[in-house]
Amino acid sequence: MLLAAENSGVIAMEEVINATKKEFQKIGNVCSQSEFGKYYELICKD
């Protein structure tokens, strides 16, 4: 997220969701649709 802020000064929701996904993965949590709701499609892009 720091990189996103440095590059444009604006942090988009997609960047927040991707950062959250990475944190979930670090601690061994599965990213589920119930937790991400309407943003679940963003984490499925990779």
mmCIF file as Biopython writes it, N, C-alpha, C and O atoms, coordinates in Angstrom:
data_model
#
loop_
_atom_site.group_PDB
_atom_site.id
_atom_site.type_symbol
_atom_site.label_atom_id
_atom_site.label_alt_id
_atom_site.label_comp_id
_atom_site.label_asym_id
_atom_site.label_entity_id
_atom_site.label_seq_id
_atom_site.pdbx_PDB_ins_code
_atom_site.Cartn_x
_atom_site.Cartn_y
_atom_site.Cartn_z
_atom_site.occupancy
_atom_site.B_iso_or_equiv
_atom_site.auth_seq_id
_atom_site.auth_asym_id
_atom_site.pdbx_PDB_model_num
ATOM 1   N N  . MET A ? 1  ? 0.822   -1.186  0.000   1.0 0.0 1  A 1 
ATOM 2   C CA . MET A ? 1  ? 0.000   0.000   0.000   1.0 0.0 1  A 1 
ATOM 3   C C  . MET A ? 1  ? 0.865   1.248   0.000   1.0 0.0 1  A 1 
ATOM 4   O O  . MET A ? 1  ? 0.488   2.265   -0.583  1.0 0.0 1  A 1 
ATOM 5   N N  . LEU A ? 2  ? 1.985   1.183   0.627   1.0 0.0 2  A 1 
ATOM 6   C CA . LEU A ? 2  ? 2.874   2.338   0.646   1.0 0.0 2  A 1 
ATOM 7   C C  . LEU A ? 2  ? 3.305   2.689   -0.772  1.0 0.0 2  A 1 
ATOM 8   O O  . LEU A ? 2  ? 3.349   3.863   -1.140  1.0 0.0 2  A 1 
ATOM 9   N N  . LEU A ? 3  ? 3.618   1.687   -1.553  1.0 0.0 3  A 1 
ATOM 10  C CA . LEU A ? 3  ? 4.028   1.920   -2.936  1.0 0.0 3  A 1 
ATOM 11  C C  . LEU A ? 3  ? 2.907   2.584   -3.723  1.0 0.0 3  A 1 
ATOM 12  O O  . LEU A ? 3  ? 3.158   3.503   -4.502  1.0 0.0 3  A 1 
ATOM 13  N N  . ALA A ? 4  ? 1.690   2.135   -3.530  1.0 0.0 4  A 1 
ATOM 14  C CA . ALA A ? 4  ? 0.553   2.735   -4.232  1.0 0.0 4  A 1 
ATOM 15  C C  . ALA A ? 4  ? 0.397   4.198   -3.862  1.0 0.0 4  A 1 
ATOM 16  O O  . ALA A ? 4  ? 0.143   5.035   -4.728  1.0 0.0 4  A 1 
ATOM 17  N N  . ALA A ? 5  ? 0.545   4.508   -2.606  1.0 0.0 5  A 1 
ATOM 18  C CA . ALA A ? 5  ? 0.415   5.890   -2.155  1.0 0.0 5  A 1 
ATOM 19  C C  . ALA A ? 5  ? 1.526   6.761   -2.733  1.0 0.0 5  A 1 
ATOM 20  O O  . ALA A ? 5  ? 1.296   7.917   -3.088  1.0 0.0 5  A 1 
ATOM 21  N N  . GLU A ? 6  ? 2.724   6.204   -2.824  1.0 0.0 6  A 1 
ATOM 22  C CA . GLU A ? 6  ? 3.846   6.966   -3.374  1.0 0.0 6  A 1 
ATOM 23  C C  . GLU A ? 6  ? 3.679   7.214   -4.870  1.0 0.0 6  A 1 
ATOM 24  O O  . GLU A ? 6  ? 4.056   8.271   -5.375  1.0 0.0 6  A 1 
ATOM 25  N N  . ASN A ? 7  ? 3.118   6.243   -5.571  1.0 0.0 7  A 1 
ATOM 26  C CA . ASN A ? 7  ? 3.002   6.356   -7.024  1.0 0.0 7  A 1 
ATOM 27  C C  . ASN A ? 7  ? 1.941   7.339   -7.476  1.0 0.0 7  A 1 
ATOM 28  O O  . ASN A ? 7  ? 2.162   8.087   -8.428  1.0 0.0 7  A 1 
ATOM 29  N N  . SER A ? 8  ? 0.802   7.354   -6.821  1.0 0.0 8  A 1 
ATOM 30  C CA . SER A ? 8  ? -0.283  8.193   -7.317  1.0 0.0 8  A 1 
ATOM 31  C C  . SER A ? 8  ? -0.886  9.104   -6.260  1.0 0.0 8  A 1 
ATOM 32  O O  . SER A ? 8  ? -1.615  10.039  -6.592  1.0 0.0 8  A 1 
ATOM 33  N N  . GLY A ? 9  ? -0.594  8.846   -5.005  1.0 0.0 9  A 1 
ATOM 34  C CA . GLY A ? 9  ? -1.202  9.640   -3.959  1.0 0.0 9  A 1 
ATOM 35  C C  . GLY A ? 9  ? -2.601  9.184   -3.591  1.0 0.0 9  A 1 
ATOM 36  O O  . GLY A ? 9  ? -3.176  9.658   -2.612  1.0 0.0 9  A 1 
ATOM 37  N N  . VAL A ? 10 ? -3.150  8.264   -4.372  1.0 0.0 10 A 1 
ATOM 38  C CA . VAL A ? 10 ? -4.492  7.739   -4.130  1.0 0.0 10 A 1 
ATOM 39  C C  . VAL A ? 10 ? -4.402  6.227   -4.034  1.0 0.0 10 A 1 
ATOM 40  O O  . VAL A ? 10 ? -3.786  5.576   -4.878  1.0 0.0 10 A 1 
ATOM 41  N N  . ILE A ? 11 ? -5.016  5.679   -3.011  1.0 0.0 11 A 1 
ATOM 42  C CA . ILE A ? 11 ? -5.036  4.221   -2.859  1.0 0.0 11 A 1 
ATOM 43  C C  . ILE A ? 11 ? -6.415  3.724   -3.275  1.0 0.0 11 A 1 
ATOM 44  O O  . ILE A ? 11 ? -7.424  4.095   -2.674  1.0 0.0 11 A 1 
ATOM 45  N N  . ALA A ? 12 ? -6.454  2.895   -4.292  1.0 0.0 12 A 1 
ATOM 46  C CA . ALA A ? 12 ? -7.711  2.346   -4.797  1.0 0.0 12 A 1 
ATOM 47  C C  . ALA A ? 12 ? -8.129  1.137   -3.973  1.0 0.0 12 A 1 
ATOM 48  O O  . ALA A ? 12 ? -7.300  0.499   -3.325  1.0 0.0 12 A 1 
ATOM 49  N N  . MET A ? 13 ? -9.408  0.832   -4.001  1.0 0.0 13 A 1 
ATOM 50  C CA . MET A ? 13 ? -9.931  -0.308  -3.258  1.0 0.0 13 A 1 
ATOM 51  C C  . MET A ? 13 ? -9.253  -1.604  -3.704  1.0 0.0 13 A 1 
ATOM 52  O O  . MET A ? 13 ? -9.016  -2.488  -2.881  1.0 0.0 13 A 1 
ATOM 53  N N  . GLU A ? 14 ? -8.944  -1.725  -4.975  1.0 0.0 14 A 1 
ATOM 54  C CA . GLU A ? 14 ? -8.268  -2.929  -5.468  1.0 0.0 14 A 1 
ATOM 55  C C  . GLU A ? 14 ? -6.928  -3.132  -4.758  1.0 0.0 14 A 1 
ATOM 56  O O  . GLU A ? 14 ? -6.561  -4.264  -4.443  1.0 0.0 14 A 1 
ATOM 57  N N  . GLU A ? 15 ? -6.205  -2.060  -4.507  1.0 0.0 15 A 1 
ATOM 58  C CA . GLU A ? 15 ? -4.927  -2.151  -3.812  1.0 0.0 15 A 1 
ATOM 59  C C  . GLU A ? 15 ? -5.113  -2.556  -2.351  1.0 0.0 15 A 1 
ATOM 60  O O  . GLU A ? 15 ? -4.311  -3.314  -1.805  1.0 0.0 15 A 1 
ATOM 61  N N  . VAL A ? 16 ? -6.160  -2.055  -1.728  1.0 0.0 16 A 1 
ATOM 62  C CA . VAL A ? 16 ? -6.462  -2.425  -0.342  1.0 0.0 16 A 1 
ATOM 63  C C  . VAL A ? 16 ? -6.813  -3.907  -0.267  1.0 0.0 16 A 1 
ATOM 64  O O  . VAL A ? 16 ? -6.341  -4.618  0.619   1.0 0.0 16 A 1 
ATOM 65  N N  . ILE A ? 17 ? -7.631  -4.363  -1.189  1.0 0.0 17 A 1 
ATOM 66  C CA . ILE A ? 17 ? -8.049  -5.773  -1.207  1.0 0.0 17 A 1 
ATOM 67  C C  . ILE A ? 17 ? -6.853  -6.680  -1.461  1.0 0.0 17 A 1 
ATOM 68  O O  . ILE A ? 17 ? -6.713  -7.711  -0.803  1.0 0.0 17 A 1 
ATOM 69  N N  . ASN A ? 18 ? -5.994  -6.317  -2.396  1.0 0.0 18 A 1 
ATOM 70  C CA . ASN A ? 18 ? -4.813  -7.143  -2.678  1.0 0.0 18 A 1 
ATOM 71  C C  . ASN A ? 18 ? -3.861  -7.190  -1.486  1.0 0.0 18 A 1 
ATOM 72  O O  . ASN A ? 18 ? -3.268  -8.233  -1.212  1.0 0.0 18 A 1 
ATOM 73  N N  . ALA A ? 19 ? -3.709  -6.083  -0.784  1.0 0.0 19 A 1 
ATOM 74  C CA . ALA A ? 19 ? -2.860  -6.065  0.410   1.0 0.0 19 A 1 
ATOM 75  C C  . ALA A ? 19 ? -3.464  -6.948  1.499   1.0 0.0 19 A 1 
ATOM 76  O O  . ALA A ? 19 ? -2.741  -7.662  2.195   1.0 0.0 19 A 1 
ATOM 77  N N  . THR A ? 20 ? -4.770  -6.902  1.643   1.0 0.0 20 A 1 
ATOM 78  C CA . THR A ? 20 ? -5.459  -7.733  2.629   1.0 0.0 20 A 1 
ATOM 79  C C  . THR A ? 20 ? -5.306  -9.208  2.276   1.0 0.0 20 A 1 
ATOM 80  O O  . THR A ? 20 ? -5.083  -10.044 3.151   1.0 0.0 20 A 1 
ATOM 81  N N  . LYS A ? 21 ? -5.426  -9.518  0.995   1.0 0.0 21 A 1 
ATOM 82  C CA . LYS A ? 21 ? -5.246  -10.900 0.531   1.0 0.0 21 A 1 
ATOM 83  C C  . LYS A ? 21 ? -3.861  -11.410 0.907   1.0 0.0 21 A 1 
ATOM 84  O O  . LYS A ? 21 ? -3.719  -12.530 1.397   1.0 0.0 21 A 1 
ATOM 85  N N  . LYS A ? 22 ? -2.843  -10.591 0.677   1.0 0.0 22 A 1 
ATOM 86  C CA . LYS A ? 22 ? -1.472  -10.998 1.000   1.0 0.0 22 A 1 
ATOM 87  C C  . LYS A ? 22 ? -1.302  -11.244 2.496   1.0 0.0 22 A 1 
ATOM 88  O O  . LYS A ? 22 ? -0.618  -12.185 2.899   1.0 0.0 22 A 1 
ATOM 89  N N  . GLU A ? 23 ? -1.920  -10.406 3.312   1.0 0.0 23 A 1 
ATOM 90  C CA . GLU A ? 23 ? -1.840  -10.588 4.762   1.0 0.0 23 A 1 
ATOM 91  C C  . GLU A ? 23 ? -2.549  -11.859 5.185   1.0 0.0 23 A 1 
ATOM 92  O O  . GLU A ? 23 ? -2.052  -12.585 6.047   1.0 0.0 23 A 1 
ATOM 93  N N  . PHE A ? 24 ? -3.703  -12.142 4.593   1.0 0.0 24 A 1 
ATOM 94  C CA . PHE A ? 24 ? -4.417  -13.390 4.876   1.0 0.0 24 A 1 
ATOM 95  C C  . PHE A ? 24 ? -3.525  -14.583 4.550   1.0 0.0 24 A 1 
ATOM 96  O O  . PHE A ? 24 ? -3.433  -15.529 5.332   1.0 0.0 24 A 1 
ATOM 97  N N  . GLN A ? 25 ? -2.871  -14.534 3.393   1.0 0.0 25 A 1 
ATOM 98  C CA . GLN A ? 25 ? -2.016  -15.641 2.973   1.0 0.0 25 A 1 
ATOM 99  C C  . GLN A ? 25 ? -0.830  -15.814 3.921   1.0 0.0 25 A 1 
ATOM 100 O O  . GLN A ? 25 ? -0.434  -16.942 4.212   1.0 0.0 25 A 1 
ATOM 101 N N  . LYS A ? 26 ? -0.267  -14.724 4.397   1.0 0.0 26 A 1 
ATOM 102 C CA . LYS A ? 26 ? 0.869   -14.791 5.316   1.0 0.0 26 A 1 
ATOM 103 C C  . LYS A ? 26 ? 0.526   -15.546 6.593   1.0 0.0 26 A 1 
ATOM 104 O O  . LYS A ? 26 ? 1.338   -16.313 7.110   1.0 0.0 26 A 1 
ATOM 105 N N  . ILE A ? 27 ? -0.687  -15.322 7.096   1.0 0.0 27 A 1 
ATOM 106 C CA . ILE A ? 27 ? -1.064  -15.966 8.351   1.0 0.0 27 A 1 
ATOM 107 C C  . ILE A ? 27 ? -1.811  -17.278 8.146   1.0 0.0 27 A 1 
ATOM 108 O O  . ILE A ? 27 ? -2.285  -17.885 9.107   1.0 0.0 27 A 1 
ATOM 109 N N  . GLY A ? 28 ? -1.916  -17.716 6.882   1.0 0.0 28 A 1 
ATOM 110 C CA . GLY A ? 28 ? -2.493  -19.014 6.593   1.0 0.0 28 A 1 
ATOM 111 C C  . GLY A ? 28 ? -4.003  -19.050 6.491   1.0 0.0 28 A 1 
ATOM 112 O O  . GLY A ? 28 ? -4.595  -20.129 6.506   1.0 0.0 28 A 1 
ATOM 113 N N  . ASN A ? 29 ? -4.644  -17.886 6.387   1.0 0.0 29 A 1 
ATOM 114 C CA . ASN A ? 29 ? -6.096  -17.847 6.230   1.0 0.0 29 A 1 
ATOM 115 C C  . ASN A ? 29 ? -6.473  -17.970 4.763   1.0 0.0 29 A 1 
ATOM 116 O O  . ASN A ? 29 ? -5.746  -17.520 3.877   1.0 0.0 29 A 1 
ATOM 117 N N  . VAL A ? 30 ? -7.608  -18.579 4.526   1.0 0.0 30 A 1 
ATOM 118 C CA . VAL A ? 30 ? -8.136  -18.713 3.171   1.0 0.0 30 A 1 
ATOM 119 C C  . VAL A ? 30 ? -9.012  -17.499 2.888   1.0 0.0 30 A 1 
ATOM 120 O O  . VAL A ? 30 ? -9.808  -17.090 3.732   1.0 0.0 30 A 1 
ATOM 121 N N  . CYS A ? 31 ? -8.863  -16.933 1.712   1.0 0.0 31 A 1 
ATOM 122 C CA . CYS A ? 31 ? -9.682  -15.797 1.313   1.0 0.0 31 A 1 
ATOM 123 C C  . CYS A ? 31 ? -11.022 -16.319 0.805   1.0 0.0 31 A 1 
ATOM 124 O O  . CYS A ? 31 ? -11.091 -16.955 -0.247  1.0 0.0 31 A 1 
ATOM 125 N N  . SER A ? 32 ? -12.073 -16.050 1.552   1.0 0.0 32 A 1 
ATOM 126 C CA . SER A ? 32 ? -13.385 -16.569 1.174   1.0 0.0 32 A 1 
ATOM 127 C C  . SER A ? 32 ? -14.313 -15.445 0.726   1.0 0.0 32 A 1 
ATOM 128 O O  . SER A ? 32 ? -14.125 -14.277 1.065   1.0 0.0 32 A 1 
ATOM 129 N N  . GLN A ? 33 ? -15.308 -15.837 -0.040  1.0 0.0 33 A 1 
ATOM 130 C CA . GLN A ? 33 ? -16.264 -14.861 -0.552  1.0 0.0 33 A 1 
ATOM 131 C C  . GLN A ? 33 ? -17.048 -14.211 0.589   1.0 0.0 33 A 1 
ATOM 132 O O  . GLN A ? 33 ? -17.421 -13.041 0.502   1.0 0.0 33 A 1 
ATOM 133 N N  . SER A ? 34 ? -17.293 -14.961 1.641   1.0 0.0 34 A 1 
ATOM 134 C CA . SER A ? 34 ? -18.053 -14.389 2.764   1.0 0.0 34 A 1 
ATOM 135 C C  . SER A ? 34 ? -17.283 -13.263 3.457   1.0 0.0 34 A 1 
ATOM 136 O O  . SER A ? 34 ? -17.894 -12.358 4.026   1.0 0.0 34 A 1 
ATOM 137 N N  . GLU A ? 35 ? -15.977 -13.307 3.417   1.0 0.0 35 A 1 
ATOM 138 C CA . GLU A ? 35 ? -15.164 -12.259 4.049   1.0 0.0 35 A 1 
ATOM 139 C C  . GLU A ? 35 ? -14.927 -11.052 3.138   1.0 0.0 35 A 1 
ATOM 140 O O  . GLU A ? 35 ? -14.823 -9.920  3.611   1.0 0.0 35 A 1 
ATOM 141 N N  . PHE A ? 36 ? -14.843 -11.303 1.832   1.0 0.0 36 A 1 
ATOM 142 C CA . PHE A ? 36 ? -14.534 -10.221 0.904   1.0 0.0 36 A 1 
ATOM 143 C C  . PHE A ? 36 ? -15.755 -9.670  0.182   1.0 0.0 36 A 1 
ATOM 144 O O  . PHE A ? 36 ? -15.679 -8.616  -0.450  1.0 0.0 36 A 1 
ATOM 145 N N  . GLY A ? 37 ? -16.868 -10.367 0.268   1.0 0.0 37 A 1 
ATOM 146 C CA . GLY A ? 37 ? -18.118 -9.881  -0.325  1.0 0.0 37 A 1 
ATOM 147 C C  . GLY A ? 37 ? -17.985 -9.504  -1.784  1.0 0.0 37 A 1 
ATOM 148 O O  . GLY A ? 37 ? -17.488 -10.279 -2.600  1.0 0.0 37 A 1 
ATOM 149 N N  . LYS A ? 38 ? -18.438 -8.294  -2.101  1.0 0.0 38 A 1 
ATOM 150 C CA . LYS A ? 38 ? -18.447 -7.862  -3.504  1.0 0.0 38 A 1 
ATOM 151 C C  . LYS A ? 38 ? -17.042 -7.688  -4.082  1.0 0.0 38 A 1 
ATOM 152 O O  . LYS A ? 38 ? -16.885 -7.554  -5.296  1.0 0.0 38 A 1 
ATOM 153 N N  . TYR A ? 39 ? -16.035 -7.689  -3.235  1.0 0.0 39 A 1 
ATOM 154 C CA . TYR A ? 39 ? -14.660 -7.539  -3.707  1.0 0.0 39 A 1 
ATOM 155 C C  . TYR A ? 39 ? -13.965 -8.876  -3.938  1.0 0.0 39 A 1 
ATOM 156 O O  . TYR A ? 39 ? -12.786 -8.908  -4.292  1.0 0.0 39 A 1 
ATOM 157 N N  . TYR A ? 40 ? -14.669 -9.955  -3.745  1.0 0.0 40 A 1 
ATOM 158 C CA . TYR A ? 40 ? -14.076 -11.289 -3.892  1.0 0.0 40 A 1 
ATOM 159 C C  . TYR A ? 40 ? -13.487 -11.504 -5.290  1.0 0.0 40 A 1 
ATOM 160 O O  . TYR A ? 40 ? -12.448 -12.148 -5.434  1.0 0.0 40 A 1 
ATOM 161 N N  . GLU A ? 41 ? -14.148 -10.967 -6.312  1.0 0.0 41 A 1 
ATOM 162 C CA . GLU A ? 41 ? -13.650 -11.121 -7.691  1.0 0.0 41 A 1 
ATOM 163 C C  . GLU A ? 41 ? -12.253 -10.530 -7.849  1.0 0.0 41 A 1 
ATOM 164 O O  . GLU A ? 41 ? -11.465 -11.020 -8.658  1.0 0.0 41 A 1 
ATOM 165 N N  . LEU A ? 42 ? -11.938 -9.487  -7.092  1.0 0.0 42 A 1 
ATOM 166 C CA . LEU A ? 42 ? -10.618 -8.864  -7.197  1.0 0.0 42 A 1 
ATOM 167 C C  . LEU A ? 42 ? -9.510  -9.798  -6.736  1.0 0.0 42 A 1 
ATOM 168 O O  . LEU A ? 42 ? -8.408  -9.761  -7.284  1.0 0.0 42 A 1 
ATOM 169 N N  . ILE A ? 43 ? -9.779  -10.630 -5.744  1.0 0.0 43 A 1 
ATOM 170 C CA . ILE A ? 43 ? -8.728  -11.527 -5.260  1.0 0.0 43 A 1 
ATOM 171 C C  . ILE A ? 43 ? -8.609  -12.781 -6.108  1.0 0.0 43 A 1 
ATOM 172 O O  . ILE A ? 43 ? -7.650  -13.540 -5.972  1.0 0.0 43 A 1 
ATOM 173 N N  . CYS A ? 44 ? -9.578  -12.999 -6.980  1.0 0.0 44 A 1 
ATOM 174 C CA . CYS A ? 44 ? -9.538  -14.173 -7.847  1.0 0.0 44 A 1 
ATOM 175 C C  . CYS A ? 44 ? -8.810  -13.902 -9.157  1.0 0.0 44 A 1 
ATOM 176 O O  . CYS A ? 44 ? -8.629  -14.818 -9.958  1.0 0.0 44 A 1 
ATOM 177 N N  . LYS A ? 45 ? -8.392  -12.672 -9.387  1.0 0.0 45 A 1 
ATOM 178 C CA . LYS A ? 45 ? -7.710  -12.298 -10.641 1.0 0.0 45 A 1 
ATOM 179 C C  . LYS A ? 45 ? -6.378  -13.017 -10.819 1.0 0.0 45 A 1 
ATOM 180 O O  . LYS A ? 45 ? -6.011  -13.377 -11.937 1.0 0.0 45 A 1 
ATOM 181 N N  . ASP A ? 46 ? -5.654  -13.228 -9.722  1.0 0.0 46 A 1 
ATOM 182 C CA . ASP A ? 46 ? -4.299  -13.779 -9.819  1.0 0.0 46 A 1 
ATOM 183 C C  . ASP A ? 46 ? -4.290  -15.223 -10.222 1.0 0.0 46 A 1 
ATOM 184 O O  . ASP A ? 46 ? -3.223  -15.823 -10.345 1.0 0.0 46 A 1 
#
